[in-house]
Amino acid sequence: MSVSRLESAARKLDFVVEHCGRLASWTGFALVLVMAFNVLLRYGFRTGSVAMQELEWHLMAPVSLLCMAYAIKHEGHVRVDILYGRFSPKMQQVVEFISCLAAVALCLIVIKLSYGYVEQSYRIGEKSPDPGGLPYRFILKAMIPAGFALLLLQSLAASCRALIPLLGGPPSQNKPDQELEHAA
C-alpha cells in the first residue's frame, strides 16, 4: 500500500472518530444537567427518582466509552515513556506500530466478547431491576462494542500513520490541538 493511500485512510478514519467523539461529548453536558437536577430534587425538595439516578450512569457510558478514541486521537491520555524516549526514532516507530496493532487486537477481542452480552440483554428485554428504573438496558450495554469499535478505527488510523515512516515515508506531522496539549 502506498504512503499516500495510508495517509488518506488514516484521515478518513480520523474524520469518523472526530465527529463521533464530538457528538458523544454532548452527553457530558447532559450528565451535568441530570446530576444538577437530581441534587435539586434531593436537597431542595427531599425527593428523588430512581430513573433519574440510573440516567446518570446511562449517560456516563457514552462519555467514557465513546469518547476514549477521541481522547487518544487528540493525545489527551496519559503516556508514560520511560524507555520509549531513549529509543532511536526508527525503534520508536516500530514500538508505535506494534502498540497500535496490539490495540487493534484488543478492540477486536472486546467487540467479539461483548456482542453476545448485548444481544442477550436485547433478546430478554432486560430492564432495571429497581421499580421505576429505566428499560432498554441493552442500549447501555451496546456502548461497550460501539466504544471499542471507535477505538478500533482510531487504532487503525494510528497504525497507518506509524507504518508510513517504516515504509520510507515522512513521519506524521499530526499534532494535538493546542488547547488539549496543556490539559494535563
C-alpha positions in Angstrom: 0.0 0.0 0.0 1.4 3.4 -0.9 2.2 6.1 1.6 -0.5 8.5 0.2 -3.1 5.7 0.5 -2.2 5.0 4.1 -2.4 8.7 5.0 -5.7 9.0 3.1 -7.1 6.0 5.0 -5.9 7.5 8.3 -7.6 10.8 7.6 -10.9 9.1 6.8 -10.8 7.1 10.0 -9.9 10.2 11.9 -12.9 12.0 10.4 -15.2 9.4 11.8 -13.6 9.3 15.2 -13.6 13.1 15.4 -17.3 13.5 14.6 -18.4 10.7 16.8 -16.3 12.0 19.7 -17.7 15.5 19.4 -21.3 14.2 19.2 -20.7 11.9 22.2 -19.1 14.6 24.2 -22.5 16.3 24.4 -23.6 13.5 26.7 -21.2 15.1 29.3 -23.3 18.2 29.3 -26.5 16.2 29.6 -24.9 14.3 32.5 -24.2 17.6 34.3 -27.8 18.7 33.8 -29.2 15.4 35.1 -26.9 15.4 38.1 -27.8 19.0 39.0 -31.5 18.2 38.7 -31.0 15.2 41.0 -29.2 17.3 43.6 -32.0 19.9 43.4 -34.7 17.2 43.9 -32.8 15.6 46.7 -31.8 18.6 48.7 -34.4 21.1 47.6 -37.5 19.0 47.6 -36.4 15.9 49.7 -37.4 13.6 46.9 -35.7 11.7 44.1 -36.2 9.4 41.1 -34.7 6.1 40.5 -34.9 6.6 36.8 -33.1 9.9 37.0 -30.3 8.3 39.1 -29.9 5.5 36.7 -29.9 8.0 33.8 -26.6 9.4 35.4 -24.7 6.2 34.7 -26.5 5.6 31.4 -25.0 9.0 30.3 -21.6 8.1 31.8 -21.2 5.1 29.5 -21.2 7.2 26.2 -18.9 9.8 27.8 -16.3 7.2 28.9 -16.6 4.6 26.1 -17.5 6.7 23.0 -15.0 9.5 23.8 -11.9 7.3 24.6 -11.0 7.1 20.9 -11.4 10.9 20.6 -9.2 11.5 23.6 -6.5 9.2 22.2 -6.8 10.9 18.8 -6.0 14.3 20.5 -3.4 12.8 22.8 -5.4 13.6 25.8 -4.3 10.4 27.5 -1.5 9.8 30.0 1.5 8.4 28.3 4.5 7.0 30.3 7.5 6.9 28.1 10.3 5.7 30.4 12.1 3.6 27.8 10.5 4.9 24.7 12.2 8.3 24.9 15.6 6.6 24.9 15.0 4.6 21.7 16.1 5.7 18.2 13.5 7.3 16.0 13.3 4.1 13.9 12.8 1.9 17.0 10.1 4.4 18.3 8.2 3.9 15.1 8.4 0.1 15.4 7.2 0.3 19.0 4.4 2.7 18.0 3.3 0.3 15.2 3.4 -2.8 17.4 1.4 -0.9 20.1 -1.2 0.1 17.6 -1.6 -3.4 16.3 -1.9 -4.7 19.9 -4.7 -2.1 20.4 -6.4 -3.3 17.3 -6.3 -6.9 18.6 -7.6 -5.9 22.0 -10.5 -3.9 20.4 -11.5 -6.9 18.2 -11.5 -9.2 21.2 -13.6 -6.9 23.3 -16.1 -6.3 20.5 -16.4 -10.1 19.9 -16.9 -10.8 23.6 -19.3 -8.0 24.2 -21.5 -8.7 21.3 -23.2 -11.7 22.9 -23.6 -9.7 26.1 -25.6 -7.0 24.3 -27.5 -9.5 22.2 -28.6 -11.5 25.3 -29.7 -8.3 27.0 -31.8 -7.3 23.9 -33.3 -10.7 23.5 -34.6 -10.9 27.1 -35.7 -7.3 27.1 -33.5 -6.6 30.1 -34.5 -3.6 32.2 -33.6 -2.1 35.5 -34.4 -4.5 38.5 -35.5 -1.4 40.5 -39.1 -0.2 40.5 -39.2 3.0 38.5 -35.9 2.2 36.8 -35.0 2.6 33.1 -35.9 0.0 30.5 -33.8 -1.0 27.5 -30.6 -1.9 29.3 -29.2 -3.2 26.1 -28.7 0.3 24.9 -26.3 1.0 27.8 -24.5 -2.3 27.2 -24.2 -1.6 23.5 -21.9 1.3 24.4 -19.2 -1.3 25.0 -18.8 -2.7 21.4 -19.6 0.8 20.0 -16.8 2.4 22.1 -14.3 -0.2 21.2 -15.3 0.0 17.5 -14.4 3.7 17.6 -11.2 2.8 19.4 -10.5 0.2 16.7 -10.9 2.9 14.0 -8.6 5.2 15.9 -6.1 2.4 16.4 -6.2 1.5 12.7 -5.6 5.2 11.8 -2.6 5.3 14.2 -1.3 2.0 12.7 -1.4 3.5 9.2 0.5 6.6 10.4 3.0 4.5 12.3 3.6 2.4 9.2 4.3 5.3 6.9 7.8 6.0 8.2 8.6 2.3 8.3 7.8 2.2 4.5 10.2 5.1 3.8 7.7 8.0 4.0 8.0 11.1 6.2 7.0 10.8 9.8 3.4 12.0 10.5 3.2 15.7 11.3 -0.2 15.5 13.2 -0.1 17.4 16.4 -2.7 17.5 19.1 -4.9 20.6 19.4 -3.2 23.5 21.3 -5.9 23.6 23.9 -5.5 19.9 24.6 -1.8 20.0 24.7 -1.8 21.6 28.2 -4.7 19.6 29.5 -2.6 17.6 32.0 
